[in-house]
Amino acid sequence: MARADSRLPQLLDAAAAQFALKGFQAASVRDIVQAVGMLPGSLYCHFATKDELLLAVYAEGVRRITLAVDAAVARQTEPWRRLEAACAAHLESLVDRSAYALVVTSVTPASVPAVAAQLRALRDGYERRFIDLVAALPLAGRGRRRSLRLMLMGALNWAPVWYRPDGASTPRQLARAFVRLLREPALSDAGSR
């Protein structure tokens, strides 16, 4: 893993920018280190492989999203409001188009087999928050919770593809709408027609 060095944050930033711009496979070590004024071989003083560098960038991206979500949830006590706050913070983190957020949403464990288990562990650790938030909801039956969580996470994680900053809804408004769809049965609309 990474060694302590004052240039490490710049190296991670440069790697995140290159991975976000070109994709992990196409981003070259030369381009990454050049951005921080290092020689290509200098990367290996910090990381044994480019895959390990990706893992560090991904971990930093997950850390940033986690901090935002945890802070938002901490300000709420009611279960539905906690879920809505988490969704809003998650969306805001993803649609800000930061290089770290783009790496987190574009890299899948299957695309980097050498560090797939570690990427999966980071993702699962983060998603544990949503498992707990959905578990706290006053819903009938247990089987429905997993499906609702997976559907919600899919919608949230796909948002960077379709979200437009100049669109009709802010991330907070979208989060409110997503949670409302989970909370209010779709059939209640049909009965009122």
C-alpha positions as CSV (number, residue, x, y, z in Angstrom):
1,M,0.0,0.0,0.0
2,A,1.0,3.7,0.0
3,R,3.9,5.1,2.0
4,A,3.7,8.4,3.8
5,D,4.8,11.3,1.6
6,S,3.7,14.9,1.3
7,R,3.2,14.4,-2.5
8,L,0.8,11.5,-2.0
9,P,-2.3,13.7,-2.0
10,Q,-1.2,15.3,-5.3
11,L,-0.5,11.9,-6.7
12,L,-3.9,10.6,-5.7
13,D,-5.6,13.8,-7.2
14,A,-3.6,13.4,-10.5
15,A,-4.5,9.7,-10.7
16,A,-8.2,10.4,-10.0
17,A,-8.2,13.0,-12.7
18,Q,-6.6,10.7,-15.2
19,F,-8.8,7.7,-14.3
20,A,-11.9,9.9,-14.6
21,L,-10.8,11.4,-17.9
22,K,-9.4,8.4,-19.7
23,G,-10.7,5.4,-17.7
24,F,-8.5,3.2,-15.6
25,Q,-7.2,1.0,-18.4
26,A,-6.3,3.9,-20.7
27,A,-4.7,6.2,-18.1
28,S,-0.9,5.9,-18.2
29,V,1.4,6.0,-15.2
30,R,3.5,8.5,-17.2
31,D,0.6,11.0,-17.5
32,I,-0.3,10.6,-13.8
33,V,3.2,11.2,-12.4
34,Q,3.9,13.9,-15.0
35,A,1.1,16.0,-13.5
36,V,2.9,16.1,-10.2
37,G,6.4,16.5,-11.5
38,M,7.5,12.9,-10.8
39,L,9.4,10.4,-12.9
40,P,7.4,7.3,-14.0
41,G,9.4,5.0,-11.7
42,S,8.7,7.2,-8.7
43,L,5.1,5.9,-8.5
44,Y,6.4,2.6,-7.4
45,C,7.9,4.1,-4.3
46,H,4.3,4.7,-3.2
47,F,2.4,1.8,-4.9
48,A,3.6,-1.5,-6.1
49,T,1.2,-1.5,-9.0
50,K,-1.2,0.8,-10.9
51,D,-4.0,-1.4,-9.5
52,E,-3.0,-0.5,-6.0
53,L,-3.0,3.2,-7.0
54,L,-6.5,2.8,-8.3
55,L,-7.5,1.1,-5.0
56,A,-6.2,4.1,-3.1
57,V,-8.1,6.6,-5.3
58,Y,-11.3,4.5,-5.0
59,A,-10.9,4.4,-1.2
60,E,-10.5,8.1,-1.1
61,G,-13.6,8.6,-3.2
62,V,-15.6,6.3,-0.9
63,R,-14.3,8.1,2.1
64,R,-15.4,11.4,0.8
65,I,-18.9,10.2,-0.1
66,T,-19.1,8.4,3.3
67,L,-18.3,11.6,5.2
68,A,-21.0,13.5,3.4
69,V,-23.6,10.8,3.9
70,D,-22.7,10.3,7.6
71,A,-22.9,14.0,8.3
72,A,-26.3,14.3,6.6
73,V,-27.8,11.3,8.4
74,A,-26.5,12.5,11.8
75,R,-28.7,15.6,11.6
76,Q,-31.9,13.5,11.4
77,T,-33.7,11.1,13.7
78,E,-36.8,10.0,11.9
79,P,-36.0,6.9,9.7
80,W,-37.5,8.2,6.5
81,R,-35.8,11.6,6.9
82,R,-32.5,9.8,7.6
83,L,-32.8,7.8,4.4
84,E,-33.7,10.9,2.4
85,A,-30.8,12.8,3.9
86,A,-28.5,9.9,2.9
87,C,-29.8,9.8,-0.6
88,A,-29.4,13.6,-1.0
89,A,-25.8,13.6,0.2
90,H,-25.0,10.5,-1.9
91,L,-26.5,12.2,-5.0
92,E,-24.8,15.5,-4.3
93,S,-21.5,13.7,-4.0
94,L,-21.9,11.9,-7.2
95,V,-23.3,14.6,-9.4
96,D,-20.6,17.1,-8.4
97,R,-18.6,15.4,-11.1
98,S,-15.4,15.3,-9.0
99,A,-12.8,13.0,-10.3
100,Y,-13.1,10.8,-7.2
101,A,-16.8,10.4,-7.6
102,L,-16.4,9.6,-11.3
103,V,-13.9,6.8,-10.4
104,V,-16.2,5.4,-7.8
105,T,-19.1,5.2,-10.2
106,S,-17.2,4.0,-13.2
107,V,-14.9,1.4,-11.8
108,T,-16.4,-2.0,-11.0
109,P,-14.6,-4.8,-9.1
110,A,-14.8,-7.0,-12.2
111,S,-12.9,-4.5,-14.3
112,V,-9.8,-4.7,-12.1
113,P,-9.5,-8.4,-11.0
114,A,-6.2,-7.9,-9.1
115,V,-7.9,-5.7,-6.5
116,A,-11.6,-6.8,-7.0
117,A,-12.0,-8.2,-3.5
118,Q,-10.7,-4.9,-1.9
119,L,-12.9,-2.8,-4.2
120,R,-15.9,-4.9,-3.3
121,A,-15.1,-4.6,0.4
122,L,-15.0,-0.8,0.1
123,R,-18.3,-0.7,-1.7
124,D,-20.0,-3.1,0.7
125,G,-18.7,-1.2,3.7
126,Y,-20.2,2.0,2.3
127,E,-23.5,0.4,1.3
128,R,-23.8,-1.0,4.9
129,R,-25.2,2.4,5.8
130,F,-28.1,2.0,3.4
131,I,-28.7,-1.6,4.6
132,D,-29.1,-0.1,8.1
133,L,-31.1,2.8,7.0
134,V,-33.6,0.6,5.1
135,A,-33.7,-1.9,8.0
136,A,-34.9,1.0,10.3
137,L,-37.8,1.9,8.1
138,P,-41.3,1.0,9.3
139,L,-42.0,-1.5,6.4
140,A,-44.0,-4.7,6.5
141,G,-42.1,-7.8,5.7
142,R,-38.3,-8.3,5.4
143,G,-37.9,-9.6,1.9
144,R,-39.0,-6.3,0.4
145,R,-36.2,-4.3,2.1
146,R,-33.4,-5.8,0.1
147,S,-35.2,-5.2,-3.2
148,L,-36.0,-1.6,-2.2
149,R,-32.4,-0.9,-1.2
150,L,-31.0,-2.4,-4.4
151,M,-33.5,-0.4,-6.5
152,L,-32.7,2.8,-4.7
153,M,-28.9,2.3,-4.9
154,G,-29.2,1.6,-8.6
155,A,-31.2,4.7,-9.2
156,L,-28.8,6.8,-7.1
157,N,-25.7,5.4,-8.7
158,W,-27.1,5.9,-12.3
159,A,-27.9,9.5,-11.7
160,P,-24.6,10.9,-12.9
161,V,-25.5,9.5,-16.4
162,W,-28.8,11.4,-16.7
163,Y,-28.6,14.2,-14.2
164,R,-28.3,17.8,-15.6
165,P,-27.3,20.6,-13.2
166,D,-29.6,22.9,-15.1
167,G,-32.5,20.5,-15.0
168,A,-35.8,20.8,-13.2
169,S,-34.7,19.1,-9.9
170,T,-31.8,19.5,-7.5
171,P,-30.2,16.4,-5.9
172,R,-32.2,17.1,-2.7
173,Q,-35.5,17.2,-4.7
174,L,-34.6,14.0,-6.5
175,A,-33.8,12.3,-3.2
176,R,-37.1,13.4,-1.8
177,A,-38.9,12.0,-4.8
178,F,-37.0,8.7,-4.7
179,V,-37.8,8.2,-1.1
180,R,-41.5,9.2,-1.6
181,L,-41.8,6.5,-4.3
182,L,-40.5,4.0,-1.7
183,R,-42.7,5.3,1.1
184,E,-46.0,5.7,-0.7
185,P,-47.4,2.7,-2.5
186,A,-47.8,3.1,-6.2
187,L,-51.3,1.6,-6.0
188,S,-52.5,4.5,-3.8
189,D,-52.3,6.7,-6.9
190,A,-54.3,4.3,-9.0
191,G,-57.1,4.2,-6.4
192,S,-57.6,8.0,-6.5
193,R,-58.3,8.1,-10.2
